[in-house]
């Protein structure tokens, strides 16, 4: 039967209404049940996934993390071998990538290292002291060798130090 020009086709309006209902339903969902642990959790506890209707994975982040750790511990040797093979095969690419990364993020890396050092200063001192006590003779020999190789550097440092402190002490008096 042919459609009359004044008749309205309702099929398209139904599709539009369904889309609007779906958008509204997605916006109002705040909780979701994890298919692994069965707990009801807030929606942001699930990773994003375009393939699902609600745009989130069915397993919560905590369960996925546990799965990843479990897989790692059961397949640790296999993964380490695979990683080592990858690094050997892509040594040059990794070197280039690391160099670029350090160039682009040098300040941030220095800042992070400085921050880490300040947070771990006491532990570092303890570790260094323990190493020195365990390897006293080797440390003394290394120090003598360094002094021998850097005599000129030490002399220059001492000259600058003495000049600086003589000027400072004369300025104070």
Buried (B, 14 or more C-beta within 10 A) or exposed (E): EEEEEEEEEEEEEEEEEEEEEEEEEEEEEEEBEBEBEEEEBEEEBBEEEEEEEBEBBBBBBBBBEBEEEEEEEEEEEEEEEEEEEEEEEEEEEEEEEEEEEEEEEEEEEEEEEEEEEEEEEEEEEEEEEEEEEEEEEEBEEEEEEEEEEEEEEEEEEEEEEEEEEEEEEEEEE
